[in-house]
Amino acid sequence: MSATNQESKEEILQVMNKVLGKQDERLLKPILDCEEYKSAIANELYEDLVKLVIDHIEGKVQEAKLFRRQLEFYENILCELAKISSSEGMLLTLIEYGTENSNDVFLILLKPLTLLFDKIINKCTCIQWCFHMIENKLSSLTMDNHKLEGEELTLLEVDNDVEMITEMYTESFKFYAFINDNHYEDDLKPALVCSLVTILGNPMVNADLEKKDNGSCSSLYILAEKIVHLICKLIKNPVSFYNCVSLNEELRSCKSSILENLSQSLQSSLIFPLEEFPSSGLANFYYLLYCENMSDIPKVYSSVYLFVQNISLSQHLISSFSYLCINKGLKLIESNLAWIDDNSLSTLEMFQVNGLLNIM
C-alpha cells in the first residue's frame, strides 16, 4: 500500500472510530463525500471497517449497554458501507460475522445484506448462503421446556428467550419476504421453500403455536402463519411435501449408497434437491396446516394416504424433549384419526392403520 493509501486508510479508520464513539452517523459525511475514500473502502478497507463496527457492537453487548435504539444506528452504518462496497466479498464478510457473533449482530446485519444483491453476479448462490446463515442462527436458539397449558401459555410472551426468538424470526421473515418480492427467480424456489420449512423446526416447533378458543394467539403463532402462507404461495399443493417424507426414509436407509440409485419415479416427482429434508420443520408445517387450519389441503387425496404420511411426521414431534412439541405430535395424530372411518376402509387399509398405531 502506498503512503497516500495508508494515510487514507488511517484517516477513514479515525473517522469511523469517532462516529462509533459519539454514536453520530452524521460524522460519516467526510467519508461519503470523498471519492478517494469510497474507492479505498470498496477495494479493500470494508473488512477493517466492518470488523471495527462489529467489535464495537460486541463490546456493548458484553457490557450490557446495547440498547434497542442503538441497533438502528449500527445498522445504518453498515448499510452505508454496503452501498459503497457492493461486492461478494462484503456479503461473505457480513455472513461470517452474522454466523459467528451474537444475536444482536445477526439482527443488525440482515438489512445491509439486502443492499448487496443487485450488483452481485452469483445472486442465487449468495442468497442461499444467507438462508443457510439464518437457518443455523435460528436453530441454535433454545427456550425452556415450560409445561404450560391454556391461559398459562400467555406467560411465555414475557419470557426473555421467547422475546429474543420472536425478534429473530420477525427480522428473518422480513428478509425472506424481501427476497421473494425483489429477487425471486425460479432457480431460487427450492432453496427458498426448503429454508422456510427448515425454520419451522427448532426452536419454532417448541413454541406455543395454538390459537386459543377466544381467538388470541402468540406472537410466534402469527409469524408461523406468515411463513406457512408464503410456503403455500410458492408451492400451490402442500401435499407435494410428502415426497420429501419418502425421500428422507430412503436416504436414511441407504446413506452409503449412491443417490442416483433412488427410484426414478421418486426422483422425477421431487421438487427439491436429493438431500435429507428437515423433518421437524416439515412435521410442524403439517401440524399448522391440519391442526391450526392455516391453509387448505386438496380433498382428492385418500385419507389413509394422508394418515400414513402424517403418522411418520408425528413421530418426530413426539420423540422431542419439549412438552409443547410433544403436544403438537399428539394433536396431529388426533387430527388424522378423525379422518379415518372404519366402515370405509378395506381390510388391507385397516391392517395398515392398526399397524402404524401399534408402532406408535
VOPAGU-2260 file (C-alpha; in pm, 1 decimal, decimal comma):
REM VOPAGU-2260
SITE   aa  ch    i         X         Y         Z
SITE  MET   A    0       0,0       0,0       0,0
SITE  SER   A    1     136,5     339,7     -96,8
SITE  ALA   A    2     195,2     612,8     159,5
SITE  THR   A    3    -107,9     800,5      25,8
SITE  ASN   A    4    -332,6     495,6      51,9
SITE  GLN   A    5    -202,1     423,9     401,1
SITE  GLU   A    6    -281,1     780,4     503,3
SITE  SER   A    7    -632,0     749,3     358,4
SITE  LYS   A    8    -684,7     424,7     547,4
SITE  GLU   A    9    -576,0     580,9     875,3
SITE  GLU   A   10    -797,9     883,9     815,5
SITE  ILE   A   11   -1100,1     665,1     737,2
SITE  LEU   A   12   -1046,7     446,2    1044,4
SITE  GLN   A   13   -1004,8     756,9    1256,2
SITE  VAL   A   14   -1334,6     898,2    1128,4
SITE  MET   A   15   -1512,9     566,4    1188,9
SITE  ASN   A   16   -1381,3     547,1    1545,2
SITE  LYS   A   17   -1514,2     898,4    1602,4
SITE  VAL   A   18   -1853,4     804,1    1453,2
SITE  LEU   A   19   -1880,2     497,8    1677,5
SITE  GLY   A   20   -1755,0     678,4    1985,7
SITE  LYS   A   21   -2000,8     966,0    1954,0
SITE  GLN   A   22   -2282,4     744,8    1816,2
SITE  ASP   A   23   -2345,7    1003,7    1544,3
SITE  GLU   A   24   -2374,6     876,2    1187,0
SITE  ARG   A   25   -2371,0    1232,9    1053,0
SITE  LEU   A   26   -1996,2    1229,8    1117,8
SITE  LEU   A   27   -1964,3     981,2     829,3
SITE  LYS   A   28   -2019,0    1264,0     580,9
SITE  PRO   A   29   -1644,7    1326,6     514,3
SITE  ILE   A   30   -1612,6     964,2     401,5
SITE  LEU   A   31   -1933,4     955,6     199,1
SITE  ASP   A   32   -1844,9    1277,8      14,6
SITE  CYS   A   33   -1491,1    1173,8     -82,6
SITE  GLU   A   34   -1447,1     953,2    -390,7
SITE  GLU   A   35   -1093,8     859,4    -285,8
SITE  TYR   A   36   -1217,9     732,9      49,9
SITE  LYS   A   37   -1508,5     546,0    -109,9
SITE  SER   A   38   -1272,7     379,5    -356,6
SITE  ALA   A   39   -1046,4     264,1     -73,0
SITE  ILE   A   40   -1343,6     117,8     114,2
SITE  ALA   A   41   -1478,7     -60,1    -193,2
SITE  ASN   A   42   -1143,3    -214,5    -282,3
SITE  GLU   A   43   -1009,3    -343,3      46,9
SITE  LEU   A   44   -1094,8    -139,6     353,9
SITE  TYR   A   45   -1452,7    -261,8     404,8
SITE  GLU   A   46   -1328,4    -565,0     602,5
SITE  ASP   A   47   -1144,9    -347,3     855,5
SITE  LEU   A   48   -1441,0    -112,3     890,1
SITE  VAL   A   49   -1697,0    -390,6     931,5
SITE  LYS   A   50   -1476,2    -554,1    1195,7
SITE  LEU   A   51   -1447,9    -220,9    1374,2
SITE  VAL   A   52   -1827,4    -184,0    1384,1
SITE  ILE   A   53   -1886,7    -546,5    1490,4
SITE  ASP   A   54   -1625,8    -524,5    1767,4
SITE  HIS   A   55   -1793,6    -207,2    1891,5
SITE  ILE   A   56   -2133,6    -381,9    1897,6
SITE  GLU   A   57   -1997,0    -686,2    2079,5
SITE  GLY   A   58   -1828,2    -459,6    2332,4
SITE  LYS   A   59   -2165,5    -302,2    2407,8
SITE  VAL   A   60   -2325,0    -648,3    2432,4
SITE  GLN   A   61   -2062,1    -768,8    2680,0
SITE  GLU   A   62   -2111,2    -458,4    2893,4
SITE  ALA   A   63   -2491,4    -496,9    2868,7
SITE  LYS   A   64   -2503,1    -144,0    2729,4
SITE  LEU   A   65   -2652,6    -215,9    2387,6
SITE  PHE   A   66   -2999,8     -65,1    2375,4
SITE  ARG   A   67   -3265,3    -125,0    2111,2
SITE  ARG   A   68   -3240,8     232,2    1983,3
SITE  GLN   A   69   -2870,9     178,0    1908,3
SITE  LEU   A   70   -2939,4    -114,1    1674,4
SITE  GLU   A   71   -3066,2     122,7    1406,1
SITE  PHE   A   72   -2752,4     336,4    1436,2
SITE  TYR   A   73   -2519,3      41,2    1375,4
SITE  GLU   A   74   -2747,1     -90,6    1103,0
SITE  ASN   A   75   -2732,7     243,4     921,0
SITE  ILE   A   76   -2351,6     249,8     939,6
SITE  LEU   A   77   -2327,8     -97,8     786,1
SITE  CYS   A   78   -2586,3      -4,9     521,9
SITE  GLU   A   79   -2368,5     286,6     411,3
SITE  LEU   A   80   -2066,9      54,9     387,6
SITE  ALA   A   81   -2273,2    -196,8     189,7
SITE  LYS   A   82   -2375,6      73,1     -59,2
SITE  ILE   A   83   -2011,6     168,6    -112,8
SITE  SER   A   84   -1877,7    -186,5    -137,6
SITE  SER   A   85   -2141,3    -382,6    -329,3
SITE  SER   A   86   -1927,8    -693,5    -362,7
SITE  GLU   A   87   -1945,7   -1064,7    -295,0
SITE  GLY   A   88   -1655,7   -1019,0     -54,0
SITE  MET   A   89   -1857,8    -774,0     154,0
SITE  LEU   A   90   -2150,8   -1016,2     158,9
SITE  LEU   A   91   -1932,5   -1305,7     273,9
SITE  THR   A   92   -1783,3   -1085,2     545,3
SITE  LEU   A   93   -2129,2    -997,6     679,3
SITE  ILE   A   94   -2243,1   -1361,9     665,0
SITE  GLU   A   95   -1935,9   -1472,4     859,3
SITE  TYR   A   96   -1998,3   -1218,7    1134,8
SITE  GLY   A   97   -2370,9   -1296,8    1138,3
SITE  THR   A   98   -2299,6   -1666,7    1186,1
SITE  GLU   A   99   -2028,5   -1642,5    1449,9
SITE  ASN   A  100   -2131,9   -1343,7    1660,0
SITE  SER   A  101   -2413,7   -1253,6    1895,7
SITE  ASN   A  102   -2783,7   -1244,9    1814,4
SITE  ASP   A  103   -2770,0    -864,5    1818,3
SITE  VAL   A  104   -2506,9    -864,4    1543,1
SITE  PHE   A  105   -2723,3   -1103,1    1340,5
SITE  LEU   A  106   -3021,6    -868,8    1368,7
SITE  ILE   A  107   -2814,8    -569,4    1260,0
SITE  LEU   A  108   -2668,8    -743,7     952,6
SITE  LEU   A  109   -2987,2    -856,7     777,6
SITE  LYS   A  110   -3082,1    -520,9     624,5
SITE  PRO   A  111   -2728,8    -440,2     497,7
SITE  LEU   A  112   -2724,3    -782,4     330,1
SITE  THR   A  113   -3033,9    -693,6     126,6
SITE  LEU   A  114   -2849,3    -397,3     -27,0
SITE  LEU   A  115   -2580,4    -615,6    -183,4
SITE  PHE   A  116   -2776,0    -843,6    -417,5
SITE  ASP   A  117   -2838,2    -607,3    -710,5
SITE  LYS   A  118   -2471,3    -581,5    -810,2
SITE  ILE   A  119   -2361,1    -937,6    -730,8
SITE  ILE   A  120   -2316,9   -1179,1   -1021,5
SITE  ASN   A  121   -2383,9   -1508,7    -839,6
SITE  LYS   A  122   -2701,1   -1377,4    -680,6
SITE  CYS   A  123   -2886,8   -1706,8    -627,3
SITE  THR   A  124   -2584,2   -1870,3    -468,0
SITE  CYS   A  125   -2521,8   -1571,7    -241,0
SITE  ILE   A  126   -2885,1   -1563,6    -130,5
SITE  GLN   A  127   -2865,8   -1933,4     -45,5
SITE  TRP   A  128   -2561,9   -1859,7     172,7
SITE  CYS   A  129   -2776,2   -1606,2     356,8
SITE  PHE   A  130   -3054,0   -1863,7     400,6
SITE  HIS   A  131   -2801,3   -2105,5     547,6
SITE  MET   A  132   -2681,4   -1840,2     793,1
SITE  ILE   A  133   -3038,3   -1771,4     905,6
SITE  GLU   A  134   -3119,1   -2142,4     943,3
SITE  ASN   A  135   -2809,2   -2204,2    1155,0
SITE  LYS   A  136   -2867,1   -1898,6    1370,8
SITE  LEU   A  137   -3232,7   -1972,6    1439,8
SITE  SER   A  138   -3178,5   -2344,2    1500,9
SITE  SER   A  139   -2916,9   -2260,7    1765,7
SITE  LEU   A  140   -3176,0   -2074,3    1974,2
SITE  THR   A  141   -3331,4   -2250,1    2272,2
SITE  MET   A  142   -3627,1   -2199,4    2501,1
SITE  ASP   A  143   -3702,5   -2355,7    2837,5
SITE  ASN   A  144   -3931,2   -2658,5    2845,0
SITE  HIS   A  145   -4230,3   -2491,0    3008,6
SITE  LYS   A  146   -4516,8   -2727,1    3094,7
SITE  LEU   A  147   -4792,7   -2473,2    3048,3
SITE  GLU   A  148   -5143,9   -2510,2    2910,7
SITE  GLY   A  149   -5436,8   -2287,1    2820,8
SITE  GLU   A  150   -5419,2   -1933,4    2952,6
SITE  GLU   A  151   -5089,9   -2013,7    3127,5
SITE  LEU   A  152   -4921,3   -2003,9    2785,5
SITE  THR   A  153   -4963,6   -1626,0    2771,6
SITE  LEU   A  154   -4681,4   -1608,0    3028,4
SITE  LEU   A  155   -4440,3   -1709,1    2751,9
SITE  GLU   A  156   -4490,3   -1371,0    2585,1
SITE  VAL   A  157   -4281,8   -1208,5    2860,8
SITE  ASP   A  158   -4014,5   -1480,5    2870,3
SITE  ASN   A  159   -3676,3   -1329,9    2772,7
SITE  ASP   A  160   -3580,4   -1621,7    2546,7
SITE  VAL   A  161   -3916,0   -1614,5    2369,6
SITE  GLU   A  162   -3889,7   -1238,3    2319,4
SITE  MET   A  163   -3546,9   -1277,4    2155,8
SITE  ILE   A  164   -3666,9   -1569,2    1941,0
SITE  THR   A  165   -3967,9   -1364,5    1831,4
SITE  GLU   A  166   -3744,7   -1072,6    1733,1
SITE  MET   A  167   -3506,3   -1303,2    1544,6
SITE  TYR   A  168   -3793,4   -1461,6    1349,5
SITE  THR   A  169   -3954,4   -1123,7    1281,6
SITE  GLU   A  170   -3639,9    -983,4    1120,6
SITE  SER   A  171   -3562,2   -1310,8     942,2
SITE  PHE   A  172   -3907,2   -1324,5     786,8
SITE  LYS   A  173   -3865,5    -966,8     662,5
SITE  PHE   A  174   -3551,6   -1090,6     485,2
SITE  TYR   A  175   -3734,3   -1383,8     323,0
SITE  ALA   A  176   -4024,6   -1160,8     219,6
SITE  PHE   A  177   -3781,1    -909,5      69,3
SITE  ILE   A  178   -3610,8   -1183,7    -132,9
SITE  ASN   A  179   -3944,0   -1318,4    -253,2
SITE  ASP   A  180   -4068,2    -972,4    -354,4
SITE  ASN   A  181   -3747,9    -836,4    -509,4
SITE  HIS   A  182   -3509,5   -1115,6    -608,5
SITE  TYR   A  183   -3724,2   -1421,6    -667,9
SITE  GLU   A  184   -3612,3   -1647,3    -953,0
SITE  ASP   A  185   -3730,3   -1995,8   -1046,6
SITE  ASP   A  186   -3383,0   -2134,0    -973,2
SITE  LEU   A  187   -3413,3   -1999,5    -619,6
SITE  LYS   A  188   -3751,8   -2158,0    -542,9
SITE  PRO   A  189   -3629,1   -2492,9    -399,4
SITE  ALA   A  190   -3380,7   -2320,4    -167,3
SITE  LEU   A  191   -3634,2   -2058,4     -56,7
SITE  VAL   A  192   -3906,1   -2312,7      20,9
SITE  CYS   A  193   -3665,2   -2552,6     189,7
SITE  SER   A  194   -3528,2   -2274,4     409,0
SITE  LEU   A  195   -3876,1   -2157,6     510,3
SITE  VAL   A  196   -3972,4   -2511,9     609,6
SITE  THR   A  197   -3641,4   -2553,7     793,2
SITE  ILE   A  198   -3701,0   -2253,0    1019,5
SITE  LEU   A  199   -4035,0   -2403,1    1123,7
SITE  GLY   A  200   -3821,1   -2660,3    1308,1
SITE  ASN   A  201   -3625,2   -2578,5    1622,9
SITE  PRO   A  202   -3699,7   -2352,6    1807,3
SITE  MET   A  203   -4034,5   -2270,0    1640,9
SITE  VAL   A  204   -4160,6   -2626,8    1682,8
SITE  ASN   A  205   -4116,6   -2590,8    2061,0
SITE  ALA   A  206   -4320,4   -2269,2    2082,3
SITE  ASP   A  207   -4684,7   -2202,5    2162,6
SITE  LEU   A  208   -4847,2   -2225,8    1818,7
SITE  GLU   A  209   -5206,1   -2289,1    1921,5
SITE  LYS   A  210   -5487,2   -2041,8    1862,7
SITE  LYS   A  211   -5696,5   -2016,1    2178,1
SITE  ASP   A  212   -6073,6   -2054,6    2199,5
SITE  ASN   A  213   -6110,1   -1677,9    2241,7
SITE  GLY   A  214   -5917,5   -1621,2    1916,8
SITE  SER   A  215   -5598,1   -1497,1    2080,9
SITE  CYS   A  216   -5259,1   -1631,2    1975,8
SITE  SER   A  217   -4890,0   -1582,8    2047,3
SITE  SER   A  218   -4656,0   -1358,2    1851,8
SITE  LEU   A  219   -4475,3   -1668,5    1724,3
SITE  TYR   A  220   -4807,0   -1811,7    1603,4
SITE  ILE   A  221   -4853,3   -1501,8    1386,5
SITE  LEU   A  222   -4501,7   -1541,3    1246,3
SITE  ALA   A  223   -4552,5   -1913,6    1182,7
SITE  GLU   A  224   -4871,8   -1828,9     994,7
SITE  LYS   A  225   -4683,9   -1581,8     773,6
SITE  ILE   A  226   -4419,5   -1844,8     698,2
SITE  VAL   A  227   -4681,4   -2108,2     611,0
SITE  HIS   A  228   -4870,2   -1867,9     384,9
SITE  LEU   A  229   -4551,3   -1779,9     196,4
SITE  ILE   A  230   -4466,7   -2150,1     154,9
SITE  CYS   A  231   -4815,0   -2223,5      22,7
SITE  LYS   A  232   -4788,2   -1928,7    -214,7
SITE  LEU   A  233   -4472,2   -2082,1    -361,0
SITE  ILE   A  234   -4592,5   -2444,9    -352,9
SITE  LYS   A  235   -4956,8   -2449,1    -457,9
SITE  ASN   A  236   -5017,1   -2806,8    -341,9
SITE  PRO   A  237   -4870,7   -2863,8       7,2
SITE  VAL   A  238   -4924,2   -3240,1     -28,9
SITE  SER   A  239   -4619,4   -3227,6    -260,8
SITE  PHE   A  240   -4404,3   -3224,3      51,2
SITE  TYR   A  241   -4496,3   -3583,1     129,9
SITE  ASN   A  242   -4247,2   -3681,4    -140,8
SITE  CYS   A  243   -3983,3   -3542,9      94,0
SITE  VAL   A  244   -4100,8   -3776,6     370,4
SITE  SER   A  245   -4046,3   -4074,0     139,2
SITE  LEU   A  246   -3709,6   -3934,9      32,8
SITE  ASN   A  247   -3596,0   -3893,9     394,1
SITE  GLU   A  248   -3681,8   -4256,4     469,2
SITE  GLU   A  249   -3493,5   -4380,6     163,0
SITE  LEU   A  250   -3191,5   -4164,0     236,1
SITE  ARG   A  251   -3173,8   -4284,5     595,5
SITE  SER   A  252   -3193,5   -4647,3     483,0
SITE  CYS   A  253   -2926,6   -4619,4     213,3
SITE  LYS   A  254   -2687,5   -4344,9     322,1
SITE  SER   A  255   -2389,5   -4542,3     198,8
SITE  SER   A  256   -2532,9   -4593,3    -148,4
SITE  ILE   A  257   -2528,3   -4351,6    -439,3
SITE  LEU   A  258   -2823,1   -4111,4    -451,9
SITE  GLU   A  259   -2875,2   -4187,1    -819,5
SITE  ASN   A  260   -2987,8   -4537,2    -720,4
SITE  LEU   A  261   -3310,8   -4398,4    -578,4
SITE  SER   A  262   -3615,2   -4490,2    -781,9
SITE  GLN   A  263   -3666,5   -4279,7   -1094,5
SITE  SER   A  264   -4032,7   -4224,8   -1007,5
SITE  LEU   A  265   -3934,8   -4070,7    -675,1
SITE  GLN   A  266   -3664,9   -3854,4    -830,9
SITE  SER   A  267   -3895,6   -3725,1   -1103,4
SITE  SER   A  268   -4164,4   -3626,9    -852,9
SITE  LEU   A  269   -3933,2   -3429,4    -626,5
SITE  ILE   A  270   -3937,3   -3051,6    -618,4
SITE  PHE   A  271   -3622,8   -3033,0    -406,4
SITE  PRO   A  272   -3261,6   -3147,4    -435,9
SITE  LEU   A  273   -3169,8   -3502,3    -339,6
SITE  GLU   A  274   -3086,7   -3435,7      23,4
SITE  GLU   A  275   -3249,7   -3510,8     354,9
SITE  PHE   A  276   -3529,3   -3263,8     420,0
SITE  PRO   A  277   -3577,1   -3103,3     766,6
SITE  SER   A  278   -3820,3   -3346,0     930,6
SITE  SER   A  279   -3906,5   -3137,1    1238,3
SITE  GLY   A  280   -3984,7   -2834,1    1022,4
SITE  LEU   A  281   -4191,5   -3049,5     787,6
SITE  ALA   A  282   -4380,9   -3204,5    1080,0
SITE  ASN   A  283   -4454,3   -2860,6    1224,8
SITE  PHE   A  284   -4567,0   -2740,3     881,5
SITE  TYR   A  285   -4831,0   -3014,4     863,6
SITE  TYR   A  286   -4931,2   -2957,6    1225,2
SITE  LEU   A  287   -5001,8   -2594,3    1137,8
SITE  LEU   A  288   -5196,2   -2697,9     826,9
SITE  TYR   A  289   -5412,3   -2968,7     981,4
SITE  CYS   A  290   -5446,5   -2865,1    1344,9
SITE  GLU   A  291   -5434,7   -2485,6    1312,8
SITE  ASN   A  292   -5602,5   -2473,8     969,2
SITE  MET   A  293   -5350,3   -2230,0     822,2
SITE  SER   A  294   -5413,3   -2346,8     464,7
SITE  ASP   A  295   -5639,0   -2576,9     265,5
SITE  ILE   A  296   -5548,1   -2931,6     165,4
SITE  PRO   A  297   -5693,1   -3064,1    -163,3
SITE  LYS   A  298   -5981,5   -3303,1     -90,6
SITE  VAL   A  299   -5883,6   -3552,1    -360,7
SITE  TYR   A  300   -5631,3   -3748,2    -154,3
SITE  SER   A  301   -5700,9   -4074,2      26,0
SITE  SER   A  302   -5746,0   -4021,0     399,5
SITE  VAL   A  303   -5539,6   -4335,4     459,9
SITE  TYR   A  304   -5253,8   -4196,8     246,8
SITE  LEU   A  305   -5253,6   -3871,3     443,0
SITE  PHE   A  306   -5279,6   -4063,3     770,2
SITE  VAL   A  307   -4978,9   -4281,9     689,6
SITE  GLN   A  308   -4763,9   -3982,5     594,2
SITE  ASN   A  309   -4859,6   -3778,0     898,4
SITE  ILE   A  310   -4802,1   -4064,3    1142,5
SITE  SER   A  311   -4441,4   -4073,4    1024,7
SITE  LEU   A  312   -4409,1   -3699,1    1084,9
SITE  SER   A  313   -4587,4   -3718,1    1421,2
SITE  GLN   A  314   -4313,2   -3944,8    1549,1
SITE  HIS   A  315   -4058,9   -3663,6    1505,0
SITE  LEU   A  316   -4269,7   -3438,9    1726,5
SITE  ILE   A  317   -4349,5   -3698,1    1992,8
SITE  SER   A  318   -3986,3   -3803,2    2030,2
SITE  SER   A  319   -3893,0   -3447,4    2136,6
SITE  PHE   A  320   -3796,5   -3340,8    2490,1
SITE  SER   A  321   -4028,9   -3040,8    2459,9
SITE  TYR   A  322   -4372,7   -3057,4    2620,5
SITE  LEU   A  323   -4526,4   -2824,9    2361,2
SITE  CYS   A  324   -4364,6   -3016,8    2073,8
SITE  ILE   A  325   -4498,0   -3349,5    2205,1
SITE  ASN   A  326   -4843,8   -3191,9    2227,9
SITE  LYS   A  327   -4820,9   -3097,3    1860,5
SITE  GLY   A  328   -4740,9   -3457,5    1769,4
SITE  LEU   A  329   -5036,1   -3591,5    1967,8
SITE  LYS   A  330   -5271,9   -3334,8    1816,2
SITE  LEU   A  331   -5152,9   -3421,4    1465,9
SITE  ILE   A  332   -5230,2   -3790,0    1531,9
SITE  GLU   A  333   -5569,1   -3697,5    1679,8
SITE  SER   A  334   -5648,6   -3484,9    1376,0
SITE  ASN   A  335   -5551,9   -3773,2    1146,9
SITE  LEU   A  336   -5764,7   -4026,5    1334,7
SITE  ALA   A  337   -6068,0   -3803,8    1285,7
SITE  TRP   A  338   -6044,3   -3868,6     909,8
SITE  ILE   A  339   -6046,6   -4245,7     941,2
SITE  ASP   A  340   -6390,1   -4401,2     906,0
SITE  ASP   A  341   -6364,9   -4773,2     985,6
SITE  ASN   A  342   -6660,6   -4852,9     762,7
SITE  SER   A  343   -6486,6   -4701,9     458,5
SITE  LEU   A  344   -6158,2   -4890,8     499,5
SITE  SER   A  345   -6063,2   -5206,5     318,1
SITE  THR   A  346   -5918,4   -5496,2     519,1
SITE  LEU   A  347   -5567,9   -5409,9     396,2
SITE  GLU   A  348   -5610,0   -5046,5     496,3
SITE  MET   A  349   -5735,8   -5149,6     841,2
SITE  PHE   A  350   -5423,0   -5359,4     894,1
SITE  GLN   A  351   -5207,7   -5068,8     772,7
SITE  VAL   A  352   -5367,3   -4820,1    1012,6
SITE  ASN   A  353   -5362,6   -5060,3    1309,3
SITE  GLY   A  354   -5000,1   -5148,4    1239,2
SITE  LEU   A  355   -4895,8   -4784,3    1245,7
SITE  LEU   A  356   -5086,4   -4720,1    1568,8
SITE  ASN   A  357   -4917,3   -5020,2    1732,4
SITE  ILE   A  358   -4577,1   -4878,7    1632,4
SITE  MET   A  359   -4668,7   -4550,8    1798,4
